[in-house]
Amino acid sequence: MVLLALVVMHYQPVFAETGPVCVVDDTGANVSIDAPAQRIISLSPHATELLFEIGAGTHIVGAVDYSDYPLAAKDIPRVGSANRLDIEKIVMLAPDLIVAWHSGNSVQDMKTLSRFNIPVFYSEPRKLDDIATNMDRLGALTGFVNQANKQADAARSRLSVLKRTNRSRRRVPVFFQLWHQPLMTVNRDHIISDIMRTCGASNIFAGMAGLTPVVSREAVIQRQPEAIVATSTDMASLKAEWGNYKKIPAVASGSYFLLSPDLLHRQGPRMIRGAEQFCRVMEEVRGER
């Protein structure tokens, strides 16, 4: 911690010579900076993707592990993992903005970082619409307003098509398998559940407490899903895992589906593509394809 104390004494953020910026982040907090950020630390892979999408990728001076998309993100210096940050390295990189992950970063790490008075924007999209909102607000914070607004409008347009197309279709009860050991899913507050709603699906565990609750096989059987959608296994393992539970409609009809974790586990712009794929899966379950 001696090094941290020395670093903070010499910490001088680099600001562009333009006016101050103030936005609201996903926790409802006001984030104010004296000028658009020039040196950004990204503390989640999805935040890294959002920043690249709006054109601010070249301003990222540090990112956490698994920030691997787009390809250029792999060259950014690492500042630890999302839940175990290298505080000294972050401060030595002299950021003028940190884009953090509210549910993914360590509370203690963020508390330590707060001592250095670096502006922090918490990114935590809980609905698909929030992805576009994040792009707009990050665009304001970084000065990439035009590109951010363009990308945000494109995302909203694609989402509007999905909502309009699926609004009146039969709702399909779905078990979303987030992980297999232990068996984990998502509740209604998770952004994946918003994908289900958008696509005319019904999350059979929407009412559970906690964003990613652990559930039992018996509970899945009781709720009788018509489809099982997974992201954390392979098809052979998925079928072997559920094949003996013929009382489940999804098993009886063979309605197993694997979707990319990169498109569904990261609350960034690629999640729109993940939602489009999920909607196509629901069309297949309904016999509409």
MARTI-743104 format. One record per residue (C-alpha): x negated, y negated, z negated. Coordinates in pm, whole numbers, plus 50000, padded with zeros to 5 digits. Each point is the difference from the previous one (the first is absolute). Layout:
<atoms>
[atom [X, Y, Z]]
...
</atoms>
This chain:
<atoms>
[atom [50000, 50000, 50000]]
[atom [49695, 49770, 49971]]
[atom [49975, 50003, 50380]]
[atom [50365, 49906, 50027]]
[atom [49945, 49703, 49772]]
[atom [49707, 49883, 50211]]
[atom [50194, 50044, 50323]]
[atom [50303, 49804, 49887]]
[atom [49780, 49703, 49904]]
[atom [49887, 49972, 50364]]
[atom [50330, 50097, 50164]]
[atom [50087, 49741, 50265]]
[atom [50290, 50099, 50231]]
[atom [49973, 49898, 50363]]
[atom [50304, 49810, 50122]]
[atom [50097, 49880, 50345]]
[atom [50040, 49624, 50031]]
[atom [50378, 49999, 50023]]
[atom [50285, 49943, 49760]]
[atom [50113, 50205, 49700]]
[atom [50221, 50307, 50038]]
[atom [50257, 50146, 49759]]
[atom [50207, 50317, 50051]]
[atom [50190, 50248, 49782]]
[atom [49865, 50354, 49976]]
[atom [50190, 50328, 49951]]
[atom [50001, 49963, 49621]]
[atom [50172, 49663, 50030]]
[atom [49688, 49808, 49897]]
[atom [49885, 49682, 50173]]
[atom [49663, 50034, 50172]]
[atom [49825, 49671, 50070]]
[atom [49671, 49937, 50178]]
[atom [49834, 49674, 50098]]
[atom [49965, 50104, 50364]]
[atom [50054, 50310, 50217]]
[atom [49782, 50285, 49873]]
[atom [49668, 50065, 50171]]
[atom [49871, 50288, 49784]]
[atom [50257, 50266, 49914]]
[atom [49984, 50314, 49787]]
[atom [50260, 50267, 50083]]
[atom [50083, 50240, 49717]]
[atom [50217, 50244, 50196]]
[atom [49987, 50167, 50342]]
[atom [50343, 49860, 50088]]
[atom [49887, 49644, 49920]]
[atom [49699, 50050, 50225]]
[atom [50230, 50105, 50284]]
[atom [50228, 49702, 49942]]
[atom [49707, 49758, 50011]]
[atom [49867, 50148, 50325]]
[atom [50349, 49991, 50151]]
[atom [50024, 49624, 49951]]
[atom [49648, 49935, 50130]]
[atom [49829, 49946, 49664]]
[atom [49798, 50322, 50001]]
[atom [49675, 49819, 50071]]
[atom [50044, 49806, 49676]]
[atom [50004, 50314, 49783]]
[atom [49667, 50021, 49815]]
[atom [50088, 50302, 49785]]
[atom [50255, 50281, 50001]]
[atom [50078, 50313, 49800]]
[atom [49945, 50360, 50105]]
[atom [50230, 50142, 50272]]
[atom [50027, 49660, 50169]]
[atom [49937, 50173, 50331]]
[atom [50245, 49841, 50243]]
[atom [49942, 49840, 50241]]
[atom [49657, 50138, 50086]]
[atom [49827, 49671, 49914]]
[atom [50119, 50036, 49640]]
[atom [49755, 50285, 49947]]
[atom [49710, 49754, 50023]]
[atom [50120, 49782, 49713]]
[atom [49796, 50035, 49676]]
[atom [50175, 50215, 49739]]
[atom [50095, 49858, 49658]]
[atom [50102, 50328, 49835]]
[atom [50327, 50190, 50023]]
[atom [50345, 49851, 49958]]
[atom [50026, 50124, 49642]]
[atom [49635, 49951, 49905]]
[atom [49856, 49672, 50119]]
[atom [49640, 49888, 50002]]
[atom [50059, 49667, 49826]]
[atom [49640, 49881, 50021]]
[atom [49985, 50056, 50375]]
[atom [50333, 49826, 50054]]
[atom [49884, 49689, 49815]]
[atom [49659, 50000, 50171]]
[atom [50176, 49992, 50338]]
[atom [50144, 49659, 49899]]
[atom [50355, 50044, 50130]]
[atom [50243, 49712, 50017]]
[atom [50297, 50242, 50015]]
[atom [50068, 50351, 49872]]
[atom [50288, 50200, 50149]]
[atom [50091, 50252, 49731]]
[atom [50232, 50298, 49974]]
[atom [50236, 49972, 49705]]
[atom [50077, 50370, 49953]]
[atom [49664, 50131, 50119]]
[atom [49733, 49789, 49831]]
[atom [49892, 50052, 49640]]
[atom [50171, 49760, 49760]]
[atom [49677, 49973, 49801]]
[atom [49794, 49927, 50311]]
[atom [50238, 49723, 50105]]
[atom [49995, 49859, 49649]]
[atom [49619, 49985, 50017]]
[atom [50011, 49835, 50343]]
[atom [50238, 49734, 49870]]
[atom [49715, 49858, 49790]]
[atom [49833, 49872, 50316]]
[atom [50294, 49785, 50113]]
[atom [50004, 50140, 50353]]
[atom [50344, 49962, 50163]]
[atom [50180, 50336, 50023]]
[atom [50287, 50089, 50233]]
[atom [50175, 50323, 49896]]
[atom [50129, 50196, 50298]]
[atom [50268, 50256, 49912]]
[atom [50259, 50044, 50278]]
[atom [50300, 50193, 49866]]
[atom [50213, 49959, 50313]]
[atom [49907, 50010, 50366]]
[atom [50096, 49634, 50035]]
[atom [49735, 49915, 49740]]
[atom [49724, 50104, 50242]]
[atom [50086, 49711, 50232]]
[atom [50033, 49766, 49701]]
[atom [49652, 50103, 49886]]
[atom [49861, 49918, 50344]]
[atom [50159, 49654, 49994]]
[atom [49864, 49920, 49654]]
[atom [49653, 50141, 50063]]
[atom [49995, 49800, 50322]]
[atom [50058, 49683, 49800]]
[atom [49728, 50092, 49749]]
[atom [49744, 50079, 50270]]
[atom [50085, 49735, 50257]]
[atom [50108, 50256, 50261]]
[atom [50356, 49868, 50001]]
[atom [50085, 50035, 50369]]
[atom [49877, 50358, 50040]]
[atom [50152, 50102, 49668]]
[atom [50339, 49860, 50096]]
[atom [49981, 50166, 50341]]
[atom [49922, 50341, 49849]]
[atom [50261, 49956, 49727]]
[atom [50268, 49910, 50255]]
[atom [49908, 50308, 50208]]
[atom [50033, 50221, 49691]]
[atom [50338, 49847, 49914]]
[atom [50121, 50057, 50354]]
[atom [49909, 50370, 49992]]
[atom [50163, 50041, 49660]]
[atom [50314, 49827, 50122]]
[atom [50033, 50257, 50279]]
[atom [49963, 50288, 49752]]
[atom [50259, 49854, 49762]]
[atom [50248, 49925, 50275]]
[atom [49957, 50343, 50160]]
[atom [50044, 50198, 49679]]
[atom [50250, 49787, 49809]]
[atom [50306, 50212, 50074]]
[atom [49845, 50344, 50036]]
[atom [50066, 50291, 49767]]
[atom [49776, 49988, 49697]]
[atom [49771, 50301, 49970]]
[atom [49901, 50117, 49648]]
[atom [49619, 50025, 50002]]
[atom [49734, 50129, 49765]]
[atom [49681, 49801, 50054]]
[atom [49704, 50201, 49874]]
[atom [49727, 49756, 49908]]
[atom [49778, 50266, 49843]]
[atom [50022, 50375, 49944]]
[atom [49810, 50074, 49676]]
[atom [50170, 49867, 49798]]
[atom [50308, 49956, 50213]]
[atom [50042, 49623, 50039]]
[atom [50245, 49778, 50181]]
[atom [50105, 49632, 50003]]
[atom [50287, 49813, 49836]]
[atom [50226, 49727, 50140]]
[atom [49751, 49721, 49925]]
[atom [49723, 50150, 50214]]
[atom [49957, 49860, 50350]]
[atom [50033, 50352, 50145]]
[atom [50352, 50010, 49861]]
[atom [50069, 49679, 50193]]
[atom [49882, 50180, 50312]]
[atom [50255, 50272, 49925]]
[atom [50279, 49744, 49960]]
[atom [49897, 49828, 50323]]
[atom [50014, 50330, 50189]]
[atom [50337, 50109, 49864]]
[atom [49857, 50249, 49752]]
[atom [50087, 50046, 49635]]
[atom [49721, 50049, 49747]]
[atom [50117, 50288, 49779]]
[atom [49780, 49874, 49714]]
[atom [50077, 49629, 50033]]
[atom [50125, 49980, 49641]]
[atom [49685, 50134, 49835]]
[atom [49790, 49785, 49769]]
[atom [49653, 49898, 50118]]
[atom [49888, 49926, 50355]]
[atom [49856, 50349, 50058]]
[atom [50176, 50246, 49765]]
[atom [49905, 50365, 49953]]
[atom [50296, 50230, 50076]]
[atom [50075, 50371, 49982]]
[atom [50092, 50240, 50279]]
[atom [50324, 50072, 49816]]
[atom [50091, 49631, 50024]]
[atom [49934, 50005, 50376]]
[atom [50223, 50307, 50038]]
[atom [50279, 49833, 49803]]
[atom [49993, 49691, 50223]]
[atom [50023, 50200, 50326]]
[atom [49794, 49788, 50241]]
[atom [50055, 50046, 50372]]
[atom [49638, 49908, 50077]]
[atom [49664, 50026, 49826]]
[atom [49749, 49737, 50107]]
[atom [49640, 50027, 49880]]
[atom [49676, 49810, 50047]]
[atom [49748, 50184, 49783]]
[atom [49974, 50352, 50140]]
[atom [50005, 50198, 50326]]
[atom [50299, 50165, 50164]]
[atom [49896, 50357, 49920]]
[atom [49957, 49916, 49632]]
[atom [50327, 49807, 49992]]
[atom [50195, 50293, 50145]]
[atom [49830, 50246, 49765]]
[atom [50076, 49774, 49706]]
[atom [50373, 49978, 50070]]
[atom [50076, 50300, 50219]]
[atom [50151, 50214, 49723]]
[atom [50257, 49735, 49899]]
[atom [50261, 50080, 50263]]
[atom [50276, 49836, 49796]]
[atom [49859, 49661, 50095]]
[atom [50161, 49884, 50328]]
[atom [49667, 49858, 50123]]
[atom [49835, 50341, 49955]]
[atom [50288, 50192, 50156]]
[atom [49987, 49780, 50312]]
[atom [49620, 49972, 50012]]
[atom [50018, 49621, 49965]]
[atom [49645, 49943, 49879]]
[atom [49810, 49695, 50121]]
[atom [49645, 49870, 49955]]
[atom [49926, 49631, 50045]]
[atom [49670, 49814, 49983]]
[atom [49898, 49884, 49650]]
[atom [49814, 49708, 50163]]
[atom [50333, 49875, 50136]]
[atom [50208, 50060, 49687]]
[atom [49765, 49965, 49702]]
[atom [49866, 49656, 50088]]
[atom [50228, 49697, 49972]]
[atom [49846, 49835, 50303]]
[atom [50102, 49929, 50359]]
[atom [49963, 50363, 50112]]
[atom [50283, 50093, 49764]]
[atom [50242, 49858, 50257]]
[atom [49883, 50271, 50238]]
[atom [50042, 50252, 49718]]
[atom [50359, 49883, 49954]]
[atom [50067, 50043, 50372]]
[atom [49870, 50357, 49981]]
[atom [50212, 50070, 49692]]
[atom [50309, 49875, 50184]]
[atom [49927, 50234, 50290]]
[atom [49979, 50289, 49755]]
[atom [50343, 49910, 49861]]
[atom [50140, 49994, 50354]]
[atom [49868, 50352, 50047]]
[atom [50164, 50120, 49676]]
[atom [50334, 49853, 50112]]
[atom [49962, 50167, 50340]]
[atom [49983, 49666, 50176]]
[atom [49685, 50081, 50199]]
</atoms>
